[in-house]
């Protein structure tokens, strides 16, 4: 009985009339993740270049902890802060 319900749900999922809307939403989130990733890469590169040219930056800015924070923000923005866990 359970497999019949699951098969019905799968058919409804793939044959749903809202497929185009879901695909458009996915593409929008995917594009936003790429844009945000490019922005982060540009900012990090510009900050590192400025640091190498002698501009003062706090020591904690280029640590592995900050890398993890930025990575978490990137993943969160890419997934629109959905699907935690």
N, C-alpha and C positions, 0 to 999 in steps of 0.2 A: 504494500500500500504506500509505503514511504517513497519508494522509487518511482511509482506512478506520479505522485505529487511533485517530486523533484523534476521529472521529465516534463510535466505540464508547466512548471515554473520556468524551466529552461526554454521551452518553446515560446512561452509568453515573453520572455526576456528578449529573445532574438527576433521575434516577429512583432514586436511592439511598434506602434505607430510613432512613438517618441524617439526612435532610434536616431533620426537626424538631429534632434535637439541635444541628445546626450553626446553625440559625436562632435557637434559644434562646441559644446561646453568643454569636452576633453581637449579639443584643439586650442581653445582659448587658454585653458590652464597650462597646457604644454608650452604654448607660445610665451605666456607670462613667465614661466620658469626659465626659459631660454633668455629672455630679456633681462630678468633679474640676475641670472648667472653671469651674463656679459657685463652688467653694471658692476657687480661685485669684483669680477676679475679686473676690470679697468681701474676701479678704486684702489684695490690692493696693489696693482702694478704701479699706479701713480704714486701711492704712498711710499712704496719701497724705493722707487726712483728718487723721490724727494729726500728720503732718509739717506740714500747713498750720496746725494749731492750736498748733504750737511744740514738739512732742515731738522730741527729737534722734534722728536716724537717720544712719547712715554715708552719706557722699556716694556711694559706689559702689552703693547699693541702688537708686537710680532712674536707672540708666544703660542705654544700649541693649544693653550686653553682658548685663546681668541679664535684660533682656527676652528676648534670644535663648535664654538658659539656661532660663527659665520656659517659653517657647514649646516648646523641645525636650522638656522634661519633660511638658508637656501632650500633645504628639503621641505621646510614648512611652507614657504611661498610657492614652491613648485607644485605641491599637493593642496594648495589653498588651505592649509592647516586642517586637513581632513585625514581620516584613516590613521589615527594615532595608535601606536602599539605595535 
